[in-house]
């Protein structure tokens, strides 16, 4: 019995330590082990002078004090209310700082916006001080997290002069969470929001969620699924939303909800939801008043309308402008925003799904109210491993467009595949629209550089659930982190973000950082190679999108079938979107259209997105299309094997639990990469009629075997 007790106690301690590491995300605040760095920090930080008294100010102080205590080996940090004795960190907003502190940073306040911060080394009272300030308390909190990141990554903190502001206003997570706590396209457990226990039970996890988001500058969260449920707008649920808003407010996070367009009928007792009907408009105005009375800083509504069966203004012969503007009028008196999604495609237009959002929305440019922002997915189909940038970016200069990225890996292996998505995000943001000549990047469109707008925004479909590690895969945490960093500044480099995240999350040891960073950077290209190389897209099995399904052709709507997208036949493969095909290239600016329209100038990574080419088409490396395609599939498998080899050498640098967790997940990824290669090549080989080139492993199963695989309980569907 004694030995059993001992074993049980050991397991509890082991589990607790593991859970704590996995749970703490990038806010590990591990003890600094580099003696030189420790000595520098030790002499530079003797006390904290806190000059604010708001709930947010108290959070800043608590975060700073706790982090310093952990990183500096339980060193006693003196907390002060005024500047006196020793080298201090001084935290406080512009209005909270005393006159001496204000004076030494006065010139920098003109360089920041409302959310920007200043971190500056100054001489006060004959001592070196570090001032962290901003125009308000939330800005100071952002500055505190930025300062702590310097310490976590072992950066020097002498002669600091950091002046930083977010380049985008609305930096928001979209949770596709349902009221029953299931999550559409969720792969990390159930929803964080325990609606049954709210409002009276406030889980500590809500606070930790807010901390994590504030630490990377995320300032908004949409709590509910875009495939909306009108019940969230009832009094019963609004008091629960209010409880969450109260938790998030001190962290600078506004709460938003999805609005089901038919809510006036479903919960309001009306007979119509026609946006031109006065009773409908008044119902929404009254609902907005009700919400803002409970939640004065409520952000507004996200709306999916007339898309994939969701109700919308077109049900009544109206258009997107009518619907969005009606809702905009309802929230405008309170400073609210309407985020209207442009993800639309109709079963009545079988020509080219990729063209439909542009065709439907571009003519509305300049017609939306100024508190409406149109939310556009990064590509014209649906969050594929690689898509060319959406042609709407840059094509609606009079309308603010908001980027929608997907952080959850619906089409990229769920939470079992290690895929570093900031590499994908950066590729899209750096894409040149040519709408105002060379250099008019997507980033410049969404941050207002291209055409200044009152509203700018970027959204990420969250990958967060109630798993201990939040995201299902330890490395999927980097996608949440990287989204936040790029939302703050869309010009950051994804490799630098990976470096930051690894140091904050695991270790500052260069023998760990260098190879694992290379593994992360390579991982996105690996998944493209073993799933959808050379511009292939949407060939996943349908519904759940788990695994390959290029053969699926029996669904009721043509654009739901993978065969619609690859169009493989004996003559070749690919979707002809050039001027000889659907002419989707004409939706881009002339310079971009010219590049995409010609298979000789089209980037090979997008070739089969824009062109149907023969199996013997010569690629730039001299290989035929068939050989090149097969070799890309093999390259993807090889890259995952290299990732495994890299990781297997990292056990000496990190805790054994996270090491083993990632090791097991990489083994799953390797098996599934082989599955993708074998299934796709066997299927396409029917049409090419060609042997696999040298260097490509032969499948061990038949095509019939792969077709027979069924996954009725795949997650997230």
TORSE-708622 format. One line per 2 residues: number of its first residue (from 1); for each residue x, y, z of C-alpha. Coordinates in steps of 0.05 Angstrom, whole numbers, plus 32768, in hexadecimal, padded with zeros to 4 digits. Layout:
BEGIN
NUM	X Y Z | ...
END
This chain:
BEGIN
1	8000 8000 8000 | 8039 8030 8012
3	805B 8024 7FCF | 801A 8030 7FAA
5	8011 8071 7FCF | 8057 8085 7FBC
7	804C 8075 7F73 | 800A 809B 7F73
9	802A 80D8 7F94 | 8063 80D6 7F62
11	8033 80D3 7F27 | 800B 810E 7F44
13	804A 8138 7F4C | 8063 8125 7F06
15	8020 8134 7EE7 | 801B 8176 7F0C
17	8060 818D 7EF4 | 8051 8178 7EAC
19	800C 8199 7EAD | 8029 81D9 7EC8
21	805E 81DD 7E91 | 802B 81CD 7E5A
23	7FF6 81FA 7E78 | 8022 8238 7E82
25	802C 8242 7E37 | 8062 8276 7E28
27	805B 8295 7E6E | 8089 8262 7E8E
29	80B5 8296 7EB1 | 80EB 8262 7EBE
31	8127 8273 7EE9 | 815F 8294 7EC2
33	8199 8264 7EBE | 81CC 828F 7E98
35	81F8 82AE 7ED0 | 820B 82EC 7EA8
37	81C3 82FB 7E96 | 81AC 82ED 7EDD
39	81DF 831D 7EF9 | 81CB 8355 7EC8
41	8181 834D 7EDA | 8190 8347 7F24
43	81B5 8389 7F27 | 8184 83AD 7EF9
45	8145 8399 7F1F | 8142 83A8 7F69
47	80FA 83BF 7F70 | 80B9 83CE 7F4D
49	8098 8412 7F51 | 804E 840B 7F40
51	802A 844C 7F32 | 7FE4 8433 7F22
53	7FAA 8418 7F4B | 7F79 83FD 7F17
55	7F6B 83B2 7F10 | 7F97 83B2 7ED2
57	7FCF 83D5 7EF8 | 7FCB 83A0 7F2E
59	7FD0 8369 7EF9 | 800E 838A 7EDC
61	802F 838D 7F20 | 801B 8345 7F32
63	8034 832A 7EEF | 8076 834F 7EF5
65	8081 833C 7F3D | 8070 82F3 7F33
67	8099 82EB 7EF4 | 80D6 830D 7F12
69	80D2 82E2 7F50 | 80D1 82A3 7F26
71	8107 82B7 7EF4 | 8136 82D4 7F28
73	8134 829B 7F5A | 8104 82B6 7F8E
75	8129 82F8 7F93 | 8104 8329 7FBF
77	80EC 8362 7F94 | 80D7 839F 7FBC
79	8094 83BD 7FA7 | 8091 8409 7FAD
81	805E 843F 7F9F | 8092 8475 7F90
83	80D7 8479 7F71 | 810B 8471 7FA7
85	814D 844B 7FB2 | 8169 8417 7F83
87	815E 8404 7F3A | 8114 83FC 7F2E
89	80E1 83E9 7EFA | 80AE 8421 7EF9
91	8069 840E 7EDD | 802F 843D 7ED2
93	8006 8460 7E9D | 8015 84A6 7E85
95	7FE5 84C5 7EB7 | 7FFE 8499 7EF0
97	8048 84AA 7EE9 | 8063 84E0 7F15
99	807E 851F 7EF4 | 80C7 8508 7EF5
101	80B7 84C6 7ED2 | 8088 84E8 7EA1
103	80BD 851A 7E8D | 80F2 84E7 7E78
105	80C2 84C2 7E49 | 8097 84FD 7E33
107	80B1 84FF 7DEC | 809F 84B5 7DE0
109	8055 84BB 7DEF | 804A 84DD 7DAC
111	8065 849E 7D8A | 8032 846D 7DA6
113	7FE8 8461 7D9E | 7FB6 8450 7DD5
115	7FD0 8409 7DDC | 8019 8417 7DD1
117	804E 8415 7E07 | 8092 8431 7E19
119	80CA 840B 7E3C | 8104 8439 7E4A
121	8144 8439 7E74 | 814B 847C 7E97
123	8172 849D 7ECF | 8147 84B3 7F09
125	815B 84C1 7F51 | 81A3 84B2 7F3B
127	818F 846A 7F2D | 8182 8443 7EED
129	8137 8438 7EE6 | 810E 8413 7EB2
131	80CB 8436 7EA3 | 8092 840E 7E84
133	8059 843C 7E71 | 8023 844A 7E3E
135	7FE5 8475 7E35 | 7FBA 8447 7E5F
137	7FC0 840D 7E8F | 7FB5 83D7 7E5A
139	7FEE 83F4 7E31 | 801A 83EF 7E6F
141	8006 83A6 7E77 | 801B 8399 7E2F
143	805D 83BA 7E40 | 8067 838F 7E7D
145	805D 834F 7E54 | 808D 8369 7E20
147	80C1 8378 7E55 | 80B9 8333 7E73
149	80C2 8315 7E2E | 8106 8337 7E2C
151	8118 8315 7E6D | 80FC 82D1 7E57
153	8127 82D4 7E18 | 8164 82EC 7E3F
155	816A 832E 7E19 | 8193 8368 7E36
157	816A 839B 7E5E | 819D 83D3 7E60
159	8191 8412 7E37 | 814A 83FE 7E25
161	8124 842B 7DF6 | 80E7 8406 7DDC
163	80AC 842C 7DBF | 8078 83FC 7DA3
165	802F 83FF 7D8D | 8001 83CC 7D6C
167	7FF8 83D9 7D22 | 7FB2 83BA 7D21
169	7F76 83D0 7D4C | 7F4D 8390 7D54
171	7F79 8353 7D64 | 7F47 831D 7D72
173	7F3C 82D3 7D7C | 7EFF 82B2 7D5D
175	7EE8 8277 7D87 | 7EBD 8247 7D5F
177	7EA0 822E 7DA1 | 7E5A 8214 7DA8
179	7E2D 821D 7DE5 | 7E32 81D1 7DF3
181	7E7E 81DB 7DFA | 7E8F 81B6 7DBA
183	7EBD 81DD 7D8B | 7EB6 81DE 7D40
185	7EFB 81CE 7D24 | 7F14 81C7 7D6B
187	7F4B 8194 7D7B | 7F5E 81A5 7DC3
189	7F23 818D 7DEC | 7EE3 81B2 7DFC
191	7ED5 81FC 7E00 | 7EF4 8224 7E39
193	7EB0 8246 7E45 | 7E89 821E 7E78
195	7E46 823E 7E6B | 7E23 8210 7E9D
197	7E4E 822A 7ED8 | 7E50 8273 7EC2
199	7E45 82A9 7EDA | 7E4F 8294 7F22
201	7E8C 8267 7F18 | 7EC7 828B 7EF8
203	7EFC 8258 7EE5 | 7F45 826C 7EF2
205	7F50 8256 7EAA | 7F2A 8294 7E91
207	7F5D 82BF 7EB5 | 7F97 8298 7E99
209	7F79 829D 7E53 | 7F75 82E8 7E5B
211	7FBE 82EB 7E74 | 7FD6 82C3 7E38
213	7FB1 82EF 7E06 | 7FC6 8330 7E27
215	800F 8319 7E26 | 800E 8318 7DDA
217	7FE0 8354 7DCF | 7F9F 8333 7DBD
219	7F67 8363 7DD0 | 7F27 8340 7DBC
221	7F04 82FC 7DBE | 7EC6 82E3 7D9A
223	7EAB 82B0 7DCB | 7E7C 828A 7D9C
225	7E7A 8264 7D5A | 7E6F 8289 7D19
227	7E3A 8254 7D0B | 7E15 8279 7D40
229	7DE1 8267 7D74 | 7DB0 829F 7D85
231	7DAA 8288 7DCD | 7DEC 82AC 7DDE
233	7DC5 82ED 7DD7 | 7D90 82DB 7E0B
235	7D93 82F8 7E52 | 7DA4 82B4 7E6E
237	7DE5 82B1 7E46 | 7DF5 82FB 7E46
239	7E00 82FB 7E91 | 7E33 82C3 7E85
241	7E55 82EB 7E4F | 7E57 8326 7E7F
243	7E7D 82FC 7EB1 | 7EB2 82EB 7E7D
245	7EB6 8334 7E67 | 7EC4 8348 7EAF
247	7EFE 8317 7EB3 | 7F1C 832D 7E70
249	7F13 8379 7E77 | 7F50 8387 7EA4
251	7F7B 8363 7E70 | 7F63 8391 7E38
253	7F39 835B 7E17 | 7EF4 836C 7DFB
255	7EBE 8337 7DF3 | 7E99 832F 7DB1
257	7E62 82FF 7D9D | 7E4A 82DF 7D5C
259	7E06 82F8 7D46 | 7DD7 82C6 7D26
261	7DB2 82EF 7CF2 | 7D70 82CC 7CFF
263	7D72 82DB 7D4B | 7D37 830B 7D47
265	7D0C 82D0 7D32 | 7D2C 829A 7D5D
267	7D30 82BF 7DA0 | 7D0A 8300 7D91
269	7CC7 82E6 7D7A | 7CC8 830D 7D39
271	7CB0 82EF 7CF7 | 7CEA 8309 7CCE
273	7D34 831C 7CD3 | 7D31 834A 7C96
275	7D66 8380 7CA2 | 7D39 83B4 7C80
277	7D00 83A6 7CB0 | 7CFB 83DC 7CE5
279	7CE5 83AB 7D1C | 7D22 8380 7D0D
281	7D52 83BB 7D10 | 7D32 83D2 7D51
283	7D38 838C 7D6F | 7D83 838D 7D62
285	7D89 83D4 7D7F | 7D65 83BD 7DBE
287	7D91 837F 7DC2 | 7DCF 83AB 7DBB
289	7DB7 83D8 7DF4 | 7DAB 839B 7E1F
291	7DF1 8380 7E13 | 7E15 83C3 7E1D
293	7DEF 83CE 7E5E | 7E0F 838F 7E78
295	7E52 8395 7E53 | 7E63 83DE 7E45
297	7EA2 83CC 7E1E | 7E81 8394 7DF5
299	7EA7 8392 7DB3 | 7E70 8381 7D82
301	7E59 8348 7D55 | 7E7A 8318 7D25
303	7E4A 8301 7CEF | 7E4A 82C6 7CBF
305	7E0F 82D1 7C91 | 7DF5 82AD 7C53
307	7E2F 827C 7C55 | 7E2C 8230 7C5E
309	7DE3 8233 7C72 | 7DE7 826D 7CA3
311	7DAD 829E 7C9E | 7DBA 82E4 7C85
313	7D9E 8320 7C60 | 7D9A 82FC 7C1E
315	7D62 82D1 7C3B | 7D38 8311 7C33
317	7D52 8329 7BF1 | 7D84 8359 7C13
319	7DCF 835A 7C0F | 7E0B 8358 7C3E
321	7E0D 83A4 7C42 | 7DC5 83A6 7C5A
323	7DD2 8372 7C8F | 7E14 838E 7CA8
325	7DFE 83D6 7CAA | 7DBE 83C5 7CD0
327	7DE7 83A4 7D07 | 7E1A 83DC 7D04
329	7DE4 840F 7D14 | 7DD0 83E5 7D51
331	7E15 83E6 7D71 | 7E2F 8429 7D58
333	7E15 8453 7D93 | 7E40 8429 7DC1
335	7E7F 8427 7D97 | 7E72 83E0 7D80
337	7E8E 83BE 7D42 | 7E70 838E 7D0F
339	7EA1 835B 7CF2 | 7E7E 8340 7CB4
341	7E9D 8301 7C96 | 7EA9 82FC 7C4B
343	7EAD 82B0 7C4B | 7E74 82A2 7C1B
345	7E6A 8271 7BE3 | 7E2A 8258 7BC3
347	7E14 8214 7BAA | 7DF3 823A 7B70
349	7E37 824F 7B53 | 7E60 8213 7B40
351	7E91 823B 7B16 | 7EC8 8248 7B49
353	7EBF 824C 7B94 | 7EFF 8275 7B99
355	7EDF 82AF 7B74 | 7E9F 82B6 7B9B
357	7EB2 82E0 7BD7 | 7ED4 8314 7BAA
359	7E99 8315 7B79 | 7E67 831E 7BB2
361	7E8C 8351 7BDE | 7EB9 837C 7BB1
363	7E7D 83A2 7B93 | 7E6A 83B7 7BDB
365	7EAA 83DE 7BE5 | 7E9C 8420 7C08
367	7E54 840E 7C1A | 7E5D 83F4 7C60
369	7E55 8420 7C9E | 7E96 8436 7CBE
371	7E8F 8407 7CF9 | 7E8C 83CA 7CCB
373	7ECB 83A3 7CBA | 7EC9 836B 7C87
375	7EEC 832C 7C9F | 7F0F 8307 7C67
377	7F32 82C4 7C6B | 7F7B 82C3 7C57
379	7F6C 829B 7C17 | 7F30 8295 7BE9
381	7F1E 824D 7BFA | 7F25 8239 7C43
383	7F64 823A 7C6F | 7F8B 820A 7C43
385	7FD4 81F6 7C53 | 7FE5 8228 7C1C
387	7FB8 8258 7BF6 | 7FC9 8297 7BCE
389	7FB2 82D5 7BF3 | 7F68 82E7 7BED
391	7F5B 8315 7BB2 | 7F2F 8342 7BDD
393	7F6C 835D 7C01 | 7F7A 839F 7BE0
395	7F3D 839C 7BB4 | 7F0F 83C1 7BE5
397	7F36 8401 7BF5 | 7EF9 8425 7C12
399	7EE9 83ED 7C43 | 7F12 83D4 7C7E
401	7F23 838B 7C74 | 7F35 835E 7CAE
403	7F62 8321 7CA7 | 7F47 82DE 7CBE
405	7F7C 82A9 7CCB | 7F6D 8264 7CE7
407	7F99 8252 7D23 | 7F76 8210 7D2D
409	7F8F 81DC 7CFB | 7F50 81C7 7CD7
411	7F75 81B7 7C97 | 7FBB 81AD 7CB2
413	7FB8 816D 7CDB | 7F8F 8183 7D17
415	7FB6 8186 7D58 | 7FE0 8149 7D49
417	800C 816A 7D13 | 8043 819B 7D25
419	8037 81D5 7CF5 | 8053 821A 7D05
421	801D 8247 7CE8 | 803D 828C 7CF1
423	8067 8278 7CB4 | 8025 8273 7C8D
425	800B 82B4 7CAB | 804B 82D9 7C98
427	8048 82BF 7C51 | 8002 82DA 7C48
429	8011 831D 7C6A | 804E 8328 7C3E
431	8029 8316 7BFD | 8028 8350 7BCC
433	7FE3 8364 7BB4 | 8000 8397 7B82
435	7FBF 83BF 7B8C | 7FE7 83FF 7B92
437	8025 83E6 7B6F | 805D 83B9 7B89
439	8062 83B6 7BD4 | 8018 83BB 7BE4
441	8019 837E 7C11 | 7FDF 835E 7C34
443	7FFA 8377 7C77 | 7FF6 83BF 7C5C
445	7FAE 83B3 7C48 | 7F97 839A 7C8C
447	7FBE 83CB 7CB7 | 7FA3 8408 7C92
449	7FE4 841C 7C70 | 7FC5 8411 7C2C
451	7F86 8438 7C3B | 7F7E 8456 7C81
453	7F40 843E 7CA6 | 7F24 8449 7CEB
455	7F20 83FE 7CF4 | 7F57 83CB 7CE8
457	7F54 8383 7CFE | 7F70 833D 7CFD
459	7F4D 82FE 7D17 | 7F66 82B8 7D26
461	7F38 827C 7D2D | 7F4F 8262 7D70
463	7F6F 821E 7D7C | 7F60 8221 7DC7
465	7F39 81EE 7DF0 | 7F39 81D2 7E36
467	7F73 81A2 7E2B | 7FA9 81AC 7E60
469	7FD7 81CA 7E2C | 7F9F 81F5 7E0F
471	7FAD 81E4 7DC5 | 7FB3 8198 7DC1
473	7FFB 819A 7DAA | 8033 81BE 7DD0
475	804C 81DE 7D90 | 8005 81F6 7D7D
477	800E 8227 7DB5 | 8040 824A 7D88
479	8008 8257 7D55 | 7FDE 827B 7D89
481	801B 82A2 7DA0 | 8033 82B1 7D59
483	7FEE 82C9 7D44 | 7FED 82FB 7D7D
485	8032 8315 7D6D | 8021 831F 7D23
487	7FDE 833E 7D35 | 8005 8372 7D5D
489	8038 837C 7D25 | 802A 8359 7CE2
491	8071 8369 7CCB | 8094 833D 7CFE
493	80BC 8302 7CE6 | 80A0 82BD 7CF6
495	80E6 82A2 7D04 | 80F2 82D7 7D39
497	80AE 82C7 7D57 | 80C0 827C 7D5A
499	8101 828E 7D7D | 80DB 82B7 7DB1
501	80A8 8282 7DBD | 80DB 824A 7DC5
503	8103 8272 7DF7 | 80C5 8286 7E1F
505	80A7 8240 7E1D | 80E1 820F 7E21
507	8129 8226 7E26 | 815D 825B 7E14
509	8191 8226 7E04 | 81AB 8233 7DBE
511	81B5 81E8 7DB3 | 8169 81E2 7DBA
513	8153 8223 7D99 | 8178 821D 7D57
515	8162 81D8 7D40 | 811B 81DC 7D5B
517	8110 8221 7D3C | 8126 8204 7CF9
519	80F6 81CA 7D04 | 80BC 81FB 7D10
521	80CC 8226 7CD4 | 80CF 81E9 7CA7
523	808F 81CA 7CC3 | 805D 81F4 7C9B
525	807F 81E3 7C58 | 8081 819A 7C6E
527	8035 8196 7C76 | 802A 81B8 7C33
529	8058 8185 7C13 | 8038 8147 7C30
531	7FF0 8161 7C28 | 7FE8 8193 7BEF
533	8028 81A1 7BC8 | 802F 81CE 7B8B
535	7FEC 81F2 7B97 | 7FBE 81B7 7BA3
537	7F87 81C9 7BD5 | 7F4A 81AF 7BF9
539	7F58 8166 7BEC | 7F4C 8152 7C35
541	7F16 811F 7C45 | 7ED6 8145 7C4A
543	7EAE 815C 7C86 | 7EE2 8150 7CBD
545	7F1D 8160 7C8E | 7F46 8129 7CAE
547	7F76 8106 7C7F | 7F79 8104 7C33
549	7F3A 80FD 7C08 | 7F4C 8113 7BC1
551	7F1C 80DE 7BA5 | 7EDD 80FA 7BC7
553	7EAB 810F 7B91 | 7E66 80FA 7BA8
555	7E50 8135 7BD3 | 7E12 815D 7BC0
557	7E36 819F 7BB4 | 7E6F 819E 7B82
559	7E9C 81CC 7BAA | 7E99 819D 7BE6
561	7EBE 8167 7BBE | 7F0A 8164 7BBA
563	7F05 814F 7B71 | 7EE9 8194 7B63
565	7F2B 81B3 7B79 | 7F61 8187 7B5B
567	7F3D 8173 7B1A | 7F6F 813B 7B0C
569	7F66 8117 7ACB | 7F92 80F3 7A98
571	7FA6 8137 7A7B | 7FBF 8154 7ABC
573	7FAC 8173 7AFF | 7F99 81B6 7B1D
575	7F61 81EB 7B1C | 7F66 821A 7AE1
577	7F58 825F 7AFE | 7F7D 8283 7AC6
579	7F5B 82AB 7A8F | 7F53 8269 7A69
581	7F2D 824D 7AA5 | 7F02 826F 7AD9
583	7F2A 82AF 7AD3 | 7F31 82B5 7B1F
585	7F75 82D5 7B13 | 7F50 8313 7AF9
587	7F39 8322 7B40 | 7F81 8335 7B52
589	7FA5 8375 7B41 | 7FC1 8374 7AFA
591	8009 8367 7B0E | 7FF6 832D 7B3C
593	7FC5 8312 7B08 | 7FFC 8310 7AD3
595	8029 82E8 7B01 | 7FF3 82B6 7B16
597	7FD4 82B0 7AD0 | 8011 8292 7AAD
599	8027 824C 7AC4 | 806F 8260 7AB3
601	806E 829C 7AE3 | 803D 8282 7B16
603	8062 826F 7B57 | 8068 8223 7B56
605	804C 8221 7B9D | 800A 823A 7B7F
607	800E 8218 7B3B | 7FD4 81E7 7B42
609	7FA9 821B 7B65 | 7FA8 8245 7B25
611	7FB7 8213 7AED | 7FA4 81CF 7AD2
613	7FE6 81B5 7AB6 | 7FFB 8174 7A96
615	801E 813D 7ABC | 805B 814A 7A90
617	805D 8196 7A9E | 80A5 81A9 7AAD
619	80B2 81C8 7AF1 | 80EB 81F9 7AFD
621	8118 81C2 7B17 | 810F 819B 7AD7
623	80E2 8166 7AF5 | 809F 8155 7AD5
625	8062 816A 7AFC | 8053 8121 7B0F
627	8099 8114 7B28 | 809D 8157 7B4B
629	805A 814C 7B6E | 806E 8106 7B86
631	80B1 8120 7B9E | 808F 8158 7BC5
633	8063 8126 7BE9 | 80A2 80FE 7BFB
635	80C6 813D 7C10 | 808F 814C 7C41
637	8095 8107 7C60 | 80E1 810F 7C64
639	80D9 8153 7C85 | 80AE 8136 7CBC
641	80E2 80FF 7CC7 | 8117 8136 7CCD
643	80EA 8159 7D01 | 80E8 8118 7D28
645	8134 8110 7D25 | 813C 8158 7D3D
647	810C 8150 7D76 | 8129 810D 7D8D
649	8169 8131 7D9E | 8147 8166 7DCA
651	8138 813C 7E08 | 8173 8158 7E2E
653	815B 81A0 7E29 | 8112 819D 7E3F
655	80E4 8179 7E70 | 80D9 8130 7E5F
657	808D 8135 7E5E | 8088 8169 7E26
659	80C0 8147 7E02 | 809A 8105 7E01
661	8059 8126 7DEF | 8076 8147 7DB1
663	809C 8108 7D9F | 805B 80DF 7D9E
665	8037 8113 7D75 | 806F 8116 7D42
667	8069 80CB 7D3A | 801F 80D4 7D29
669	8030 810C 7CF9 | 8064 80DF 7CD6
671	8032 80A7 7CCD | 7FFD 80D7 7CB2
673	802E 80F8 7C83 | 803C 80B4 7C65
675	7FF1 80A8 7C60 | 7FE8 80EA 7C3B
677	8021 80DB 7C0A | 800B 8094 7BFA
679	7FC0 80A2 7BF4 | 7FC8 80DF 7BC8
681	7FFD 80C2 7B9A | 7FD7 8081 7B8F
683	7F99 80AA 7B7E | 7FBB 80DA 7B4E
685	7FE4 80A2 7B2F | 7FA4 8087 7B11
687	7FA2 80C5 7AE5 | 7FEC 80D1 7AD8
689	7FF8 8088 7AC6 | 8041 8091 7ADB
691	806F 806D 7B0A | 8086 808E 7B4A
693	80CA 80AF 7B41 | 8109 8097 7B62
695	810B 80AE 7BAA | 80C1 80A7 7BB8
697	80AE 806E 7BE6 | 807C 803C 7BCB
699	8039 8038 7BEF | 802D 7FFB 7C1C
701	7FE1 7FFD 7C15 | 7FB2 8001 7BDA
703	7F88 803D 7BC5 | 7F49 8015 7BD7
705	7F64 800E 7C1E | 7F6D 8059 7C25
707	7F28 8066 7C08 | 7F09 8036 7C3A
709	7F21 805D 7C77 | 7EE9 8080 7C9C
711	7EEC 80AF 7CD8 | 7EA6 80BD 7CF0
713	7EBF 80D7 7D33 | 7EF8 8103 7D1C
715	7EFB 813F 7D4A | 7EE5 8186 7D3C
717	7EAE 8176 7D0A
END
